Structure formats: C-alpha cells, structure tokens
Amino acid sequence: MRFTVCEDHEAMSRAAAGIMAEAVAKNPALLLCAASGGSPTRAYELFVADKQAGAQLRVLKLDEWAGLATDDPASCEAYLQRYLIGPLGLAPERYISFDGAAADLQAECAALQQRINDAGPIDLCLLGVGLNGHLALNEPADALHPGCHVATLADSSKNHPMLDGRGTPLSHGLTLGMADILRSRQLLVLVSGEQKRDVMEKLLSRKVTPQFPASFLWLHGNVDFVCDKAAMAGLEAPR
C-alpha cells in the first residue's frame, strides 16, 4: 500500500488524475471502475481534459442508489455522465452500468455481475472511504458479500451529501461486492477533508474486520492511497 499525502484537495486531485492517466497510457483499453461523490470530482475534471484518455477506455459504475431513475440528479449515473462518460464521449458499449430503478434489483445485480465476469477483471478501481469505513456500498457487517448485491444502507450512507434535499429517504443501494473490488489489478483510494481523519486513524491500525470494510484494502498488493493533509492531520503514513 502506497500513501501519498498532498497539501490540499487540488493537489490530491492532480496526483490522482496523474495515476489514472498513467494507467491509461499503459493500457488504453483498461477497465476503470469509477466511484461517485465529492472526493473524485476534481480528479475526473483533470483526467478528462485530455480527450484522448477515453479513446478506448472502458468504464464500470461502482454503485448506485436503489430507487433513483438514471436521470435523477442525485443518482450516481447522472454524476458519472456529467463528469466522466459525457466529457469523454464514451460509447455505450464501453460503459457497464446498473439501473437503480430496475423492477427487479436482484436480477439487475446478477446481470451486472455477469458483465463484469465477461469484461473483467477491473484494471483500475477508484474508491473513496465512507465515514463508517464502507467501500462502495459494502457497509459494516458481520459478513461481507463477495459479488454484486443489493445493500441495506447504513445511516451515514442515507445522509450522504449526494442525497441532500431529497424528501423521501433511501434505504438500499446496488453495489459491487468485495471480491470484485479486491480482484482489481490496481486500487486508487481518495480521502479528503478533516471529517475523514478518524477514518484514516482507524484504517492505519491495520486491524482487518468486516465491521470496517476499508480495512480489507490491507489484503491487496497494489493500492495507492492519495489523501490531503486534512484527512491525515496528526497521523503518520506508513512507508
């Protein structure tokens, strides 16, 4: 696990965009698993500024809120279309996604799992870490799911900034499982802001437990953790 501590969010984003660009330069047709949310937004903006980056790139959506239509502004789909898929002009056949408003969510997860099995493994998986240590929507639990599944949201996930202002609270999400994440050839994890400081302290304890899913990143052999100083305040990154 490699740790890079950057001065601020902008520097973190530039470092992350550089890692993404380097990976695409080595493998133009790589399969990128893309997270949504505040942490990767600026990195995506910097990455897509090079229009050649997406010439052969394939993208996989990491997770989605159950019950949101694909055109709902709060959906992960709308986010990725705005910041990644649209700016890159990615052809539909090079984008693997799931529909949070599907009539049968279990079938939707099974179909996505088959597409991952056919197209994978993931070459580069971009992740954030939730305030409760979740990865994607793999929430703390006694046991974690290996494959794509419908997840029951923890309270902290229900209050995610992406869902601000929604009248009806959400209870579930669709997500990749831990096995597909950990089978990725390379993981890129972005952590930003002082609110993530306690999360990083817990991660750095190196205790691996399903009650803190991000701890499973210690089991992977090729992880880049890119953080800003606020997230690492008073903490020492491993060397």
C-alpha beads as a LAMMPS data file, in Angstrom:
LAMMPS data file: protein, C-alpha beads

239 atoms
238 bonds

1 atom types
1 bond types

-500.0 500.0 xlo xhi
-500.0 500.0 ylo yhi
-500.0 500.0 zlo zhi

Masses

1 110.0

Atoms # bond

1 1 1 0.000 0.000 0.000
2 1 1 1.464 3.321 -1.100
3 1 1 0.449 6.533 0.686
4 1 1 0.706 9.976 -0.854
5 1 1 -0.224 12.906 1.388
6 1 1 -0.939 16.073 -0.581
7 1 1 -1.141 19.677 0.559
8 1 1 -4.832 20.094 -0.255
9 1 1 -7.754 18.716 -2.271
10 1 1 -6.485 20.222 -5.525
11 1 1 -3.056 18.647 -5.138
12 1 1 -4.677 15.325 -4.219
13 1 1 -6.852 15.521 -7.340
14 1 1 -3.880 16.263 -9.572
15 1 1 -1.976 13.319 -8.145
16 1 1 -4.969 11.031 -8.679
17 1 1 -5.536 12.251 -12.239
18 1 1 -1.873 11.555 -12.925
19 1 1 -2.201 7.962 -11.713
20 1 1 -5.293 7.496 -13.893
21 1 1 -3.564 8.981 -16.943
22 1 1 -0.507 6.800 -16.420
23 1 1 -2.655 3.669 -16.195
24 1 1 -4.494 4.548 -19.425
25 1 1 -1.210 5.305 -21.184
26 1 1 -0.020 1.800 -20.339
27 1 1 -3.355 0.168 -21.248
28 1 1 -5.628 2.403 -23.382
29 1 1 -8.479 -0.131 -23.197
30 1 1 -8.309 -0.640 -19.462
31 1 1 -11.456 -1.218 -17.408
32 1 1 -11.870 1.656 -14.952
33 1 1 -14.290 1.184 -12.073
34 1 1 -15.482 4.677 -11.181
35 1 1 -16.801 5.959 -7.876
36 1 1 -19.111 8.947 -7.430
37 1 1 -19.122 11.708 -4.816
38 1 1 -17.144 14.749 -3.835
39 1 1 -13.697 13.183 -3.484
40 1 1 -13.051 12.198 -7.151
41 1 1 -14.849 15.080 -8.921
42 1 1 -11.846 17.328 -9.480
43 1 1 -9.669 14.343 -10.425
44 1 1 -12.181 13.425 -13.135
45 1 1 -12.207 17.015 -14.425
46 1 1 -8.436 16.976 -14.757
47 1 1 -8.383 13.490 -16.274
48 1 1 -10.974 14.181 -18.988
49 1 1 -9.196 17.386 -20.034
50 1 1 -7.080 15.051 -22.183
51 1 1 -9.707 13.978 -24.697
52 1 1 -7.511 11.106 -25.869
53 1 1 -7.828 9.482 -22.444
54 1 1 -11.137 7.890 -23.307
55 1 1 -10.425 6.750 -26.833
56 1 1 -10.530 3.059 -25.871
57 1 1 -11.275 3.279 -22.166
58 1 1 -13.993 1.091 -20.631
59 1 1 -15.839 2.306 -17.529
60 1 1 -17.744 0.369 -14.876
61 1 1 -20.032 2.111 -12.378
62 1 1 -19.122 1.182 -8.810
63 1 1 -22.528 1.569 -7.157
64 1 1 -25.950 3.204 -7.366
65 1 1 -28.766 4.354 -5.100
66 1 1 -31.739 2.000 -5.298
67 1 1 -34.949 3.671 -6.386
68 1 1 -33.390 6.572 -8.310
69 1 1 -34.009 6.863 -12.045
70 1 1 -30.911 7.157 -14.202
71 1 1 -31.740 10.806 -14.948
72 1 1 -32.277 11.726 -11.296
73 1 1 -29.713 14.456 -10.476
74 1 1 -28.810 12.656 -7.240
75 1 1 -28.035 9.342 -8.965
76 1 1 -24.526 8.010 -9.461
77 1 1 -25.481 7.629 -13.130
78 1 1 -26.133 11.366 -13.510
79 1 1 -22.866 12.114 -11.726
80 1 1 -20.752 9.860 -13.944
81 1 1 -22.464 11.080 -17.095
82 1 1 -21.657 14.657 -16.101
83 1 1 -18.065 14.243 -15.008
84 1 1 -16.730 11.227 -16.899
85 1 1 -18.869 9.495 -19.517
86 1 1 -20.139 12.622 -21.280
87 1 1 -16.864 14.585 -21.370
88 1 1 -15.016 11.531 -22.727
89 1 1 -17.701 10.820 -25.326
90 1 1 -17.677 7.206 -24.200
91 1 1 -19.615 4.878 -26.491
92 1 1 -22.451 2.934 -24.776
93 1 1 -20.806 -0.422 -25.433
94 1 1 -17.786 0.691 -23.391
95 1 1 -19.831 1.609 -20.317
96 1 1 -21.029 -1.021 -17.835
97 1 1 -23.731 0.232 -15.517
98 1 1 -26.719 -0.819 -13.497
99 1 1 -30.125 0.791 -13.152
100 1 1 -31.135 1.702 -9.608
101 1 1 -34.765 1.959 -10.697
102 1 1 -34.939 -1.528 -12.241
103 1 1 -38.084 -3.520 -11.438
104 1 1 -36.029 -6.476 -10.179
105 1 1 -32.928 -5.242 -8.366
106 1 1 -31.598 -8.733 -7.658
107 1 1 -31.765 -9.568 -11.369
108 1 1 -30.078 -6.251 -12.163
109 1 1 -27.186 -7.155 -9.854
110 1 1 -26.912 -10.640 -11.380
111 1 1 -26.795 -9.176 -14.889
112 1 1 -24.088 -6.710 -13.913
113 1 1 -22.085 -9.470 -12.256
114 1 1 -22.164 -11.448 -15.496
115 1 1 -20.952 -8.413 -17.458
116 1 1 -18.069 -7.970 -15.009
117 1 1 -17.201 -11.646 -15.280
118 1 1 -17.096 -11.291 -19.062
119 1 1 -15.194 -7.999 -19.188
120 1 1 -13.005 -8.154 -16.076
121 1 1 -11.066 -8.184 -14.010
122 1 1 -11.094 -4.477 -13.248
123 1 1 -7.795 -2.862 -14.178
124 1 1 -8.073 0.269 -12.026
125 1 1 -10.708 0.731 -9.325
126 1 1 -11.172 4.244 -7.958
127 1 1 -12.635 4.304 -4.451
128 1 1 -13.488 6.593 -1.598
129 1 1 -13.871 5.565 2.033
130 1 1 -17.127 6.264 3.880
131 1 1 -17.307 7.810 7.331
132 1 1 -18.156 4.357 8.684
133 1 1 -15.390 2.699 6.668
134 1 1 -17.597 1.418 3.861
135 1 1 -16.195 0.685 0.399
136 1 1 -18.707 1.394 -2.368
137 1 1 -21.919 0.434 -0.535
138 1 1 -20.359 -2.515 1.256
139 1 1 -21.453 -1.420 4.721
140 1 1 -20.016 -2.606 8.061
141 1 1 -21.472 -6.018 8.941
142 1 1 -20.653 -9.368 10.483
143 1 1 -20.007 -10.699 6.970
144 1 1 -19.414 -9.022 3.593
145 1 1 -20.812 -10.010 0.183
146 1 1 -18.320 -11.110 -2.491
147 1 1 -20.391 -10.184 -5.568
148 1 1 -22.796 -7.528 -6.812
149 1 1 -25.705 -7.209 -4.438
150 1 1 -28.489 -5.051 -3.048
151 1 1 -27.154 -3.423 0.101
152 1 1 -29.063 -2.059 3.084
153 1 1 -27.753 1.457 3.661
154 1 1 -26.233 2.473 6.965
155 1 1 -27.494 5.712 8.493
156 1 1 -24.342 7.566 7.430
157 1 1 -24.923 6.492 3.819
158 1 1 -28.553 7.604 3.943
159 1 1 -27.228 11.049 4.850
160 1 1 -24.700 11.158 2.008
161 1 1 -24.242 14.663 0.541
162 1 1 -25.385 13.374 -2.863
163 1 1 -28.824 12.803 -1.335
164 1 1 -29.217 16.221 0.295
165 1 1 -32.649 17.725 -0.181
166 1 1 -34.468 14.533 -1.084
167 1 1 -37.893 14.334 0.529
168 1 1 -38.038 10.531 0.664
169 1 1 -35.055 8.849 2.351
170 1 1 -33.471 5.909 0.571
171 1 1 -32.921 2.568 2.260
172 1 1 -30.939 0.460 -0.240
173 1 1 -28.279 0.627 -2.897
174 1 1 -26.748 -1.563 -5.597
175 1 1 -23.025 -2.186 -5.333
176 1 1 -20.077 -4.226 -6.469
177 1 1 -19.024 -6.746 -3.839
178 1 1 -15.723 -7.051 -2.054
179 1 1 -14.391 -9.855 -4.244
180 1 1 -14.568 -7.868 -7.481
181 1 1 -13.029 -4.838 -5.783
182 1 1 -10.165 -6.886 -4.352
183 1 1 -9.625 -8.691 -7.662
184 1 1 -8.874 -5.341 -9.304
185 1 1 -5.336 -5.110 -10.632
186 1 1 -4.834 -1.681 -9.040
187 1 1 -6.791 0.291 -6.450
188 1 1 -6.759 4.085 -6.216
189 1 1 -8.300 5.409 -2.994
190 1 1 -9.010 9.119 -2.478
191 1 1 -9.566 10.535 1.003
192 1 1 -10.121 14.234 1.569
193 1 1 -11.180 16.509 4.392
194 1 1 -10.851 16.725 8.154
195 1 1 -14.075 14.706 8.588
196 1 1 -12.126 11.649 7.335
197 1 1 -9.328 11.959 9.881
198 1 1 -10.856 9.439 12.328
199 1 1 -11.492 7.046 9.436
200 1 1 -7.829 7.174 8.479
201 1 1 -6.728 6.667 12.062
202 1 1 -8.828 3.515 12.253
203 1 1 -7.505 2.283 8.902
204 1 1 -3.905 2.806 9.992
205 1 1 -4.471 0.477 12.957
206 1 1 -4.201 -2.335 10.341
207 1 1 -6.950 -4.381 12.002
208 1 1 -8.868 -6.218 9.268
209 1 1 -12.547 -6.640 10.098
210 1 1 -15.863 -6.720 8.184
211 1 1 -17.079 -4.090 10.656
212 1 1 -14.704 -1.709 8.846
213 1 1 -14.703 -2.800 5.181
214 1 1 -11.911 -0.410 4.161
215 1 1 -9.565 -2.467 6.321
216 1 1 -9.682 -5.200 3.663
217 1 1 -7.546 -2.938 1.480
218 1 1 -4.583 -4.175 3.524
219 1 1 -5.065 -7.557 1.822
220 1 1 -4.474 -6.125 -1.672
221 1 1 -0.999 -5.909 -3.139
222 1 1 -1.312 -2.796 -5.300
223 1 1 -3.062 0.136 -3.618
224 1 1 -2.439 3.872 -3.973
225 1 1 -3.906 5.872 -1.109
226 1 1 -3.938 9.556 -2.072
227 1 1 -5.022 11.866 0.751
228 1 1 -4.909 15.538 1.607
229 1 1 -3.275 16.822 4.779
230 1 1 -6.620 17.495 6.434
231 1 1 -7.536 13.795 6.308
232 1 1 -4.169 12.822 7.790
233 1 1 -3.843 15.530 10.454
234 1 1 -1.555 14.276 13.199
235 1 1 -1.225 10.842 11.579
236 1 1 1.879 9.275 10.096
237 1 1 1.539 7.495 6.769
238 1 1 3.222 4.085 6.560
239 1 1 6.381 3.911 4.480

Bonds

1 1 1 2
2 1 2 3
3 1 3 4
4 1 4 5
5 1 5 6
6 1 6 7
7 1 7 8
8 1 8 9
9 1 9 10
10 1 10 11
11 1 11 12
12 1 12 13
13 1 13 14
14 1 14 15
15 1 15 16
16 1 16 17
17 1 17 18
18 1 18 19
19 1 19 20
20 1 20 21
21 1 21 22
22 1 22 23
23 1 23 24
24 1 24 25
25 1 25 26
26 1 26 27
27 1 27 28
28 1 28 29
29 1 29 30
30 1 30 31
31 1 31 32
32 1 32 33
33 1 33 34
34 1 34 35
35 1 35 36
36 1 36 37
37 1 37 38
38 1 38 39
39 1 39 40
40 1 40 41
41 1 41 42
42 1 42 43
43 1 43 44
44 1 44 45
45 1 45 46
46 1 46 47
47 1 47 48
48 1 48 49
49 1 49 50
50 1 50 51
51 1 51 52
52 1 52 53
53 1 53 54
54 1 54 55
55 1 55 56
56 1 56 57
57 1 57 58
58 1 58 59
59 1 59 60
60 1 60 61
61 1 61 62
62 1 62 63
63 1 63 64
64 1 64 65
65 1 65 66
66 1 66 67
67 1 67 68
68 1 68 69
69 1 69 70
70 1 70 71
71 1 71 72
72 1 72 73
73 1 73 74
74 1 74 75
75 1 75 76
76 1 76 77
77 1 77 78
78 1 78 79
79 1 79 80
80 1 80 81
81 1 81 82
82 1 82 83
83 1 83 84
84 1 84 85
85 1 85 86
86 1 86 87
87 1 87 88
88 1 88 89
89 1 89 90
90 1 90 91
91 1 91 92
92 1 92 93
93 1 93 94
94 1 94 95
95 1 95 96
96 1 96 97
97 1 97 98
98 1 98 99
99 1 99 100
100 1 100 101
101 1 101 102
102 1 102 103
103 1 103 104
104 1 104 105
105 1 105 106
106 1 106 107
107 1 107 108
108 1 108 109
109 1 109 110
110 1 110 111
111 1 111 112
112 1 112 113
113 1 113 114
114 1 114 115
115 1 115 116
116 1 116 117
117 1 117 118
118 1 118 119
119 1 119 120
120 1 120 121
121 1 121 122
122 1 122 123
123 1 123 124
124 1 124 125
125 1 125 126
126 1 126 127
127 1 127 128
128 1 128 129
129 1 129 130
130 1 130 131
131 1 131 132
132 1 132 133
133 1 133 134
134 1 134 135
135 1 135 136
136 1 136 137
137 1 137 138
138 1 138 139
139 1 139 140
140 1 140 141
141 1 141 142
142 1 142 143
143 1 143 144
144 1 144 145
145 1 145 146
146 1 146 147
147 1 147 148
148 1 148 149
149 1 149 150
150 1 150 151
151 1 151 152
152 1 152 153
153 1 153 154
154 1 154 155
155 1 155 156
156 1 156 157
157 1 157 158
158 1 158 159
159 1 159 160
160 1 160 161
161 1 161 162
162 1 162 163
163 1 163 164
164 1 164 165
165 1 165 166
166 1 166 167
167 1 167 168
168 1 168 169
169 1 169 170
170 1 170 171
171 1 171 172
172 1 172 173
173 1 173 174
174 1 174 175
175 1 175 176
176 1 176 177
177 1 177 178
178 1 178 179
179 1 179 180
180 1 180 181
181 1 181 182
182 1 182 183
183 1 183 184
184 1 184 185
185 1 185 186
186 1 186 187
187 1 187 188
188 1 188 189
189 1 189 190
190 1 190 191
191 1 191 192
192 1 192 193
193 1 193 194
194 1 194 195
195 1 195 196
196 1 196 197
197 1 197 198
198 1 198 199
199 1 199 200
200 1 200 201
201 1 201 202
202 1 202 203
203 1 203 204
204 1 204 205
205 1 205 206
206 1 206 207
207 1 207 208
208 1 208 209
209 1 209 210
210 1 210 211
211 1 211 212
212 1 212 213
213 1 213 214
214 1 214 215
215 1 215 216
216 1 216 217
217 1 217 218
218 1 218 219
219 1 219 220
220 1 220 221
221 1 221 222
222 1 222 223
223 1 223 224
224 1 224 225
225 1 225 226
226 1 226 227
227 1 227 228
228 1 228 229
229 1 229 230
230 1 230 231
231 1 231 232
232 1 232 233
233 1 233 234
234 1 234 235
235 1 235 236
236 1 236 237
237 1 237 238
238 1 238 239
